[in-house]
Amino acid sequence: MAITRVQGNARGVANSGNSVSITMSSAPTQGNVLVLTFGLSEGSNYPTNKVSNITQSGVSWSLVVAKTISGQMDGEIWLGTVGANASPNITVNLDSAIEVGAVADVCEYSGVAIVDKTASANGSDHNPKTGTTETTTQAEELWIGCISTYGTQTNPENGFTLLDGAQYGNYMSLGFLEKIVSATGQAQSGVITNDIWTDWSGCIATFNASSPSPPTFDYIQLYTEGSGKKLRYRARAFGSETAYEQVMGTAQEQTYIVCNSTAQAHAQNKHFISLFNGSGSGKKLVIKDIRWKNAQLAAITNPTAIQIDIKRITAQGSGGTSLTPQKLDSANTNVPAQITALEAPTTAPTEDVALIPLYANQEEVQVASEWAHTLLPLFGRGTRKSQCQQIVLREGEGITIKEISAEGSPAGASSFQIIFTLE
C-alpha cells in the first residue's frame, strides 16, 4: 500500500508550563498513523526534561527514539496509532516545567505499518545530523528525522523535505524531516544553522509500508451451451498500477432449481408465487426462465384483457402455501434455507419495481384453454441465446408474479414455474 501524507505538519509551541498543545486541521482517520517530532531547549544548569506521555482521544502513542545533549537540548520521535473517533487535539506532557522553549510537529500518514530502524546523534556545530540507521529491511518506507537546536534550520540533506525548522523565540527550533522511499538504504539527514549557539540533538526513524490489501477478483461466467460447464474470466489488480488477467475453466456443474406453483384462482392483486433470497444464503439466484404454465380462463369480458407483472420484492410475504424449490440434479448443491418460495401469500411481499409487465387478451387466451409459455423470451436460457442481462437476485432480493388488474371478469386459475441457478 502506497505511503501518503494525509495532513500536516501541525505545529505547537510553548515557553512555560508542563505541556505543549497541538490542534490538527482535521480529526485523523482510523487505521492511519501519526508521527510527532518534539524539541526542547533548556538552560545549561537545568535538569534533563523529556516527554512523559502524549494524550489524544482515540490515538495510542508510543516513543520511538530520543536524544539529548548535556540536559540542554532534547529531540524525540513518537508514533501514534489512530483508532475510532480520534480527536484532532493533542497534548504533549513533560516531566517538568519548560524553561526556555518547546516545539512539537505532527503529520498524519496512510499506508504506514511498524518501526523498522532508528538512529540518533548529538553535537555542537552548525551542521546538525539525525544519525545514520542500519540498512532498512523494506524498499517502501517512510523516513522521519528530528533535529532540535537553537537557530533556524535550512538546506535539508539527502533528499529529505524540511517541514518545519523555524526558530521559536530566540533559543529553539525543531526540524521535521520527511522522505518517502522506494529502495532500501541507510537513512540519514542533516540541516544547516547559523545561530551563535551550536548545541543540537538529532534522531531518525524508518517505518515500513503496510502490506497491500488482498487483490479483488471480478468474475464473468460463461456457460458452454447445454453442458452446464463454467468458463471464468478473471481480472485482478494490485493498487492502480499493475493488473493481471487470466482465463480458467472448471468442471463444476451449475445447480439448476425449479419451483412450481399450483393453479390459483385469478383475482386482482393476487400474488401467484413469490421467490426470495434471504440474508445469509451466501448465494445469488440467476433467473433462467419463468413460465406461465397453466392458464385456465373461463371468460374475459368487458373489455378483454388482464395484466400480470413480474415485480422485484425486498421482503418475503407470509401465509399462503410454502413451496420447496427442487434441484434438477440431486447431486448438486442443496438449496439454502434462506431461499424461500410462497404460493398465494396472505400477507403480500414488499414490492419494489415492476420488471416485466404482461398483458393477456381474449384472442391470445382462449376460453378454458391450457397452455405453457415462457415469460422471458429476451432473457434466454444460456449466454448465446440471451439478448438481455438476466435477472439476478442477491441476498435481500426476490421476485413475485402478481395480477395487477382484472379488466373484465376473468374466471379460472393459472399456475407458474420459475427456473433459476445458484451462484
C-alpha positions as CSV (number, residue, x, y, z in Angstrom):
1,M,0.0,0.0,0.0
2,A,1.4,3.4,-1.0
3,I,2.5,5.7,1.8
4,T,0.8,9.1,1.7
5,R,1.0,12.1,3.9
6,V,-2.7,12.9,4.7
7,Q,-2.3,16.1,6.6
8,G,0.4,18.2,8.4
9,N,2.5,19.4,9.7
10,A,0.6,20.8,12.5
11,R,2.7,22.8,15.0
12,G,2.5,23.5,18.7
13,V,4.8,25.7,20.8
14,A,5.2,26.7,24.5
15,N,7.7,28.6,26.7
16,S,6.2,27.8,30.1
17,G,4.1,25.1,31.8
18,N,4.4,21.4,31.6
19,S,2.8,20.7,28.2
20,V,2.6,21.6,24.5
21,S,-0.8,21.6,22.7
22,I,-1.4,20.9,19.0
23,T,-4.6,21.1,17.1
24,M,-4.7,19.2,13.8
25,S,-6.6,20.6,10.8
26,S,-9.0,17.7,11.0
27,A,-9.6,14.6,13.0
28,P,-7.2,11.7,11.9
29,T,-8.7,8.6,10.2
30,Q,-8.9,5.3,11.9
31,G,-6.2,2.9,10.6
32,N,-3.7,5.7,9.8
33,V,-0.8,6.7,11.9
34,L,0.5,10.0,13.4
35,V,4.3,10.8,13.6
36,L,5.2,13.5,16.0
37,T,8.6,15.2,16.5
38,F,9.4,17.1,19.7
39,G,12.2,19.5,20.6
40,L,13.0,21.2,23.9
41,S,15.6,23.8,24.8
42,E,16.6,24.2,28.5
43,G,19.1,26.3,30.4
44,S,22.6,25.0,30.9
45,N,22.0,24.2,34.6
46,Y,18.5,22.8,34.2
47,P,17.9,19.1,34.8
48,T,17.1,16.9,31.8
49,N,13.4,17.3,30.8
50,K,11.6,14.9,28.5
51,V,8.2,14.0,27.3
52,S,6.4,11.8,29.8
53,N,3.4,10.9,27.6
54,I,1.1,12.1,24.9
55,T,-2.6,12.3,25.3
56,Q,-5.2,12.3,22.5
57,S,-8.6,10.7,22.4
58,G,-8.8,7.7,20.1
59,V,-5.0,7.6,19.5
60,S,-2.4,5.3,21.2
61,W,1.1,6.9,21.4
62,S,4.5,5.3,22.0
63,L,8.1,6.7,22.0
64,V,10.2,5.6,19.0
65,V,13.6,7.2,19.6
66,A,15.0,10.2,21.6
67,K,18.4,12.0,22.0
68,T,19.6,14.7,24.4
69,I,22.8,16.8,24.8
70,S,24.0,17.8,28.3
71,G,20.5,18.3,29.5
72,Q,20.1,21.4,27.3
73,M,18.5,20.1,24.1
74,D,16.1,17.2,23.7
75,G,14.8,15.7,20.4
76,E,12.2,12.9,20.2
77,I,10.1,11.0,17.7
78,W,6.7,9.4,18.7
79,L,4.3,7.2,16.8
80,G,0.5,7.4,17.3
81,T,-1.9,4.6,16.1
82,V,-5.3,6.0,15.2
83,G,-8.4,4.2,16.4
84,A,-12.1,5.0,16.3
85,N,-13.4,8.5,16.9
86,A,-10.0,10.1,17.2
87,S,-9.7,13.7,18.3
88,P,-7.7,16.4,16.4
89,N,-6.4,17.8,19.8
90,I,-3.1,16.6,21.1
91,T,-1.3,17.3,24.4
92,V,2.4,16.6,24.8
93,N,3.0,16.2,28.6
94,L,6.5,16.8,30.1
95,D,8.3,15.6,33.2
96,S,8.8,19.2,34.5
97,A,8.2,22.8,33.5
98,I,9.6,24.3,30.3
99,E,12.4,26.8,31.0
100,V,13.2,28.2,27.5
101,G,11.0,26.8,24.8
102,A,9.4,23.6,23.3
103,V,8.1,22.8,19.8
104,A,6.1,19.8,18.5
105,D,5.2,18.9,14.9
106,V,2.8,16.2,13.8
107,C,1.8,14.7,10.5
108,E,-0.8,12.0,9.6
109,Y,0.1,9.2,7.2
110,S,-1.8,6.3,5.5
111,G,-0.1,3.1,4.4
112,V,2.4,3.0,7.3
113,A,2.9,-0.1,9.5
114,I,5.7,-0.6,12.0
115,V,9.0,0.9,13.0
116,D,12.0,-0.6,11.1
117,K,15.2,1.2,12.1
118,T,16.3,4.1,14.3
119,A,19.4,6.1,15.0
120,S,20.5,9.3,16.9
121,A,23.3,11.7,17.3
122,N,24.3,15.0,19.0
123,G,27.0,17.6,18.7
124,S,27.9,21.3,18.8
125,D,28.3,22.8,15.3
126,H,26.3,24.4,12.5
127,N,25.5,21.1,10.7
128,P,23.2,19.1,12.9
129,K,22.6,15.5,11.9
130,T,20.0,12.8,12.6
131,G,22.4,9.9,12.9
132,T,22.6,7.1,10.4
133,T,20.5,3.9,10.6
134,E,21.5,0.4,9.6
135,T,20.3,-0.7,6.2
136,T,16.5,-0.8,6.1
137,T,14.6,-4.1,5.6
138,Q,11.9,-2.9,3.2
139,A,12.0,-0.9,0.0
140,E,8.9,1.1,0.5
141,E,9.3,3.1,3.7
142,L,8.7,6.4,5.4
143,W,11.8,8.1,6.9
144,I,11.3,10.8,9.6
145,G,14.1,12.8,11.1
146,C,14.1,15.2,14.1
147,I,16.6,17.9,14.8
148,S,16.4,20.0,17.9
149,T,18.7,23.1,18.1
150,Y,18.7,26.9,18.6
151,G,18.7,28.6,15.3
152,T,16.6,28.5,12.1
153,Q,17.2,25.3,10.1
154,T,17.7,25.2,6.3
155,N,19.2,23.0,3.5
156,P,17.9,19.5,4.3
157,E,20.3,16.8,3.2
158,N,19.8,13.6,1.2
159,G,16.5,14.4,-0.5
160,F,14.6,15.0,2.7
161,T,11.8,17.6,2.9
162,L,12.1,20.0,5.8
163,L,8.5,20.6,7.1
164,D,9.5,22.9,10.0
165,G,12.8,24.3,11.2
166,A,11.6,27.9,12.0
167,Q,13.0,29.4,15.1
168,Y,10.7,29.8,18.1
169,G,11.7,32.7,20.4
170,N,15.5,33.2,20.5
171,Y,16.7,29.7,21.5
172,M,14.7,26.9,19.9
173,S,14.0,25.4,16.5
174,L,12.7,21.9,15.5
175,G,13.3,20.2,12.2
176,F,10.7,17.7,11.0
177,L,12.4,15.9,8.1
178,E,10.4,13.6,5.8
179,K,11.3,11.2,3.0
180,I,9.2,8.5,1.4
181,V,11.5,6.0,-0.3
182,S,11.2,3.0,-2.7
183,A,14.5,1.3,-2.1
184,T,16.4,0.0,1.0
185,G,19.3,2.0,2.4
186,Q,20.8,3.7,5.4
187,A,18.6,6.6,6.5
188,Q,20.3,9.9,7.4
189,S,19.8,13.6,7.0
190,G,21.0,16.9,8.3
191,V,20.5,20.7,8.1
192,I,22.4,24.0,8.3
193,T,22.0,26.5,11.1
194,N,23.6,29.9,11.7
195,D,22.9,30.7,15.4
196,I,25.8,31.6,17.7
197,W,24.7,28.7,19.9
198,T,25.5,25.4,18.3
199,D,24.4,22.5,20.6
200,W,22.0,20.1,18.9
201,S,20.4,16.7,19.2
202,G,19.1,14.6,16.4
203,C,17.3,11.3,15.8
204,I,15.7,9.4,12.9
205,A,13.2,6.5,12.5
206,T,12.1,4.5,9.5
207,F,8.7,2.9,9.1
208,N,7.6,0.0,6.9
209,A,4.8,0.4,4.4
210,S,1.8,-1.6,5.3
211,S,1.1,-4.8,3.3
212,P,-1.0,-4.3,0.2
213,S,-4.7,-5.2,0.5
214,P,-5.6,-8.6,-0.8
215,P,-6.4,-8.5,-4.5
216,T,-10.0,-8.3,-5.5
217,F,-11.4,-10.7,-8.1
218,D,-14.1,-10.0,-10.7
219,Y,-15.7,-12.9,-12.4
220,I,-17.6,-13.1,-15.7
221,Q,-19.0,-16.6,-16.0
222,L,-19.7,-18.1,-19.5
223,Y,-21.6,-21.3,-19.8
224,T,-21.0,-23.8,-22.5
225,E,-24.3,-24.4,-24.2
226,G,-26.2,-27.3,-22.8
227,S,-23.3,-28.7,-20.7
228,G,-23.5,-26.6,-17.5
229,K,-19.7,-26.2,-17.6
230,K,-18.3,-22.9,-16.4
231,L,-15.6,-20.8,-18.2
232,R,-14.5,-18.0,-15.9
233,Y,-12.7,-14.8,-17.0
234,R,-10.8,-13.4,-14.0
235,A,-9.3,-10.0,-13.6
236,R,-7.4,-8.7,-10.6
237,A,-5.4,-5.5,-9.8
238,F,-2.8,-4.6,-7.1
239,G,-3.4,-1.0,-6.4
240,S,-3.8,1.1,-9.5
241,E,-0.5,0.3,-11.3
242,T,-0.5,-3.4,-12.3
243,A,-3.3,-5.7,-13.5
244,Y,-3.2,-9.4,-14.2
245,E,-5.7,-11.3,-16.3
246,Q,-6.2,-15.0,-16.9
247,V,-8.9,-17.4,-18.0
248,M,-9.6,-20.7,-16.2
249,G,-12.1,-23.4,-16.8
250,T,-13.7,-25.7,-14.2
251,A,-15.8,-28.8,-14.4
252,Q,-18.2,-27.6,-11.8
253,E,-21.9,-28.2,-12.7
254,Q,-24.4,-25.4,-12.3
255,T,-27.1,-26.1,-9.8
256,Y,-30.5,-25.7,-11.5
257,I,-33.5,-25.2,-9.3
258,V,-37.2,-25.4,-10.3
259,C,-40.1,-24.0,-8.3
260,N,-43.7,-24.8,-9.3
261,S,-47.0,-23.3,-8.0
262,T,-50.3,-25.0,-8.3
263,A,-53.2,-23.4,-10.1
264,Q,-54.5,-20.3,-8.2
265,A,-57.8,-18.5,-8.9
266,H,-57.4,-15.2,-10.7
267,A,-58.1,-12.1,-8.7
268,Q,-56.9,-8.5,-8.7
269,N,-53.7,-8.1,-6.6
270,K,-53.2,-11.8,-6.3
271,H,-49.6,-12.9,-5.8
272,F,-49.4,-16.3,-7.6
273,I,-45.8,-17.1,-6.4
274,S,-43.1,-15.1,-4.7
275,L,-39.4,-16.2,-4.6
276,F,-37.0,-14.6,-2.1
277,N,-33.2,-14.8,-1.4
278,G,-32.9,-14.2,2.3
279,S,-29.9,-12.7,4.1
280,G,-27.3,-15.3,5.0
281,S,-27.9,-17.6,2.0
282,G,-24.4,-17.0,0.6
283,K,-25.8,-17.3,-2.9
284,K,-27.2,-15.3,-5.7
285,L,-30.1,-16.5,-7.8
286,V,-29.9,-16.1,-11.6
287,I,-33.4,-16.5,-13.1
288,K,-33.2,-18.7,-16.2
289,D,-36.9,-18.9,-17.1
290,I,-40.4,-18.1,-15.8
291,R,-43.3,-20.0,-17.4
292,W,-47.0,-19.3,-17.4
293,K,-47.5,-23.0,-17.1
294,N,-51.3,-23.5,-16.9
295,A,-53.8,-20.8,-17.9
296,Q,-57.4,-21.9,-17.4
297,L,-59.6,-18.9,-18.1
298,A,-63.3,-19.4,-18.4
299,A,-64.0,-15.8,-19.6
300,I,-62.5,-12.4,-20.2
301,T,-65.1,-9.8,-20.9
302,N,-65.8,-6.0,-20.8
303,P,-63.2,-5.4,-22.3
304,T,-60.9,-8.4,-22.8
305,A,-57.5,-8.2,-21.0
306,I,-55.7,-8.8,-17.8
307,Q,-52.3,-7.6,-16.6
308,I,-49.8,-9.8,-14.7
309,D,-46.4,-8.3,-13.6
310,I,-43.1,-9.8,-12.7
311,K,-42.0,-7.5,-9.9
312,R,-38.9,-7.2,-7.7
313,I,-39.5,-7.5,-3.9
314,T,-37.4,-6.5,-1.0
315,A,-39.0,-8.8,1.7
316,Q,-40.9,-12.0,1.5
317,G,-44.6,-12.2,2.4
318,S,-46.3,-14.6,4.8
319,G,-49.1,-17.1,4.9
320,G,-50.3,-19.0,1.9
321,T,-48.5,-22.2,1.0
322,S,-44.8,-22.7,1.4
323,L,-43.2,-24.2,-1.7
324,T,-40.0,-26.2,-1.7
325,P,-37.6,-25.4,-4.6
326,Q,-36.2,-28.6,-6.0
327,K,-32.8,-29.5,-7.5
328,L,-32.9,-30.8,-11.0
329,D,-29.8,-32.9,-10.2
330,S,-30.0,-34.4,-6.7
331,A,-26.2,-34.5,-6.6
332,N,-26.0,-30.7,-6.8
333,T,-25.7,-28.1,-4.1
334,N,-28.6,-28.0,-1.6
335,V,-30.9,-25.0,-1.6
336,P,-30.1,-22.8,1.4
337,A,-33.0,-22.5,3.9
338,Q,-32.8,-18.7,3.5
339,I,-34.2,-19.1,-0.1
340,T,-38.0,-19.3,0.2
341,A,-41.0,-19.5,-2.1
342,L,-44.7,-18.9,-1.2
343,E,-47.8,-19.6,-3.2
344,A,-50.6,-17.1,-2.8
345,P,-49.3,-15.4,0.4
346,T,-52.0,-13.9,2.5
347,T,-49.7,-11.1,3.6
348,A,-48.2,-9.6,0.5
349,P,-44.4,-9.4,0.0
350,T,-42.8,-5.9,0.0
351,E,-43.0,-4.8,-3.6
352,D,-40.3,-2.8,-5.5
353,V,-40.2,-2.0,-9.2
354,A,-42.1,-3.9,-12.0
355,L,-39.5,-5.7,-14.1
356,I,-41.8,-7.2,-16.8
357,P,-45.5,-6.4,-17.3
358,L,-47.6,-8.9,-19.2
359,Y,-51.0,-8.3,-20.8
360,A,-53.2,-11.2,-21.9
361,N,-56.1,-10.7,-24.3
362,Q,-59.0,-12.9,-25.1
363,E,-57.8,-13.7,-28.6
364,E,-54.5,-14.9,-27.0
365,V,-56.0,-16.9,-24.2
366,Q,-58.9,-19.0,-25.4
367,V,-61.8,-20.0,-23.2
368,A,-61.0,-22.9,-20.9
369,S,-57.5,-23.3,-22.6
370,E,-54.5,-24.9,-21.0
371,W,-51.0,-23.9,-22.4
372,A,-47.5,-23.1,-21.4
373,H,-45.4,-20.1,-22.4
374,T,-42.1,-18.6,-21.4
375,L,-42.4,-15.1,-20.0
376,L,-38.6,-14.4,-20.6
377,P,-38.1,-14.7,-24.3
378,L,-35.4,-12.0,-24.3
379,F,-33.5,-13.4,-21.4
380,G,-32.9,-16.8,-22.8
381,R,-31.5,-19.9,-21.1
382,G,-27.8,-19.7,-21.9
383,T,-25.5,-17.0,-22.9
384,R,-25.7,-17.5,-26.6
385,K,-29.5,-17.1,-26.6
386,S,-29.6,-14.1,-24.3
387,Q,-30.4,-10.7,-25.7
388,C,-30.6,-9.0,-22.4
389,Q,-29.0,-9.2,-19.0
390,Q,-30.5,-11.9,-16.8
391,I,-32.5,-11.2,-13.6
392,V,-30.2,-11.7,-10.6
393,L,-31.4,-11.9,-7.1
394,R,-28.8,-11.2,-4.4
395,E,-29.4,-11.5,-0.7
396,G,-32.4,-9.4,0.4
397,E,-33.9,-9.5,-3.1
398,G,-36.7,-11.5,-4.7
399,I,-39.4,-11.5,-7.3
400,T,-43.2,-12.0,-7.3
401,I,-45.7,-12.8,-10.0
402,K,-48.8,-10.6,-9.4
403,E,-52.1,-10.0,-11.1
404,I,-52.3,-6.2,-11.3
405,S,-55.7,-5.6,-12.8
406,A,-58.7,-7.6,-13.9
407,E,-60.3,-5.8,-16.8
408,G,-63.5,-7.6,-17.1
409,S,-64.3,-10.7,-15.2
410,P,-61.8,-13.4,-15.7
411,A,-62.8,-16.7,-14.1
412,G,-60.5,-19.7,-13.7
413,A,-56.9,-20.2,-12.5
414,S,-53.2,-20.1,-13.5
415,S,-50.0,-21.7,-12.3
416,F,-46.4,-20.6,-12.8
417,Q,-42.9,-22.2,-12.9
418,I,-39.6,-20.4,-12.0
419,I,-36.3,-22.0,-13.0
420,F,-33.1,-20.5,-11.6
421,T,-29.5,-21.3,-10.8
422,L,-27.5,-20.9,-7.6
423,E,-24.2,-19.0,-8.0
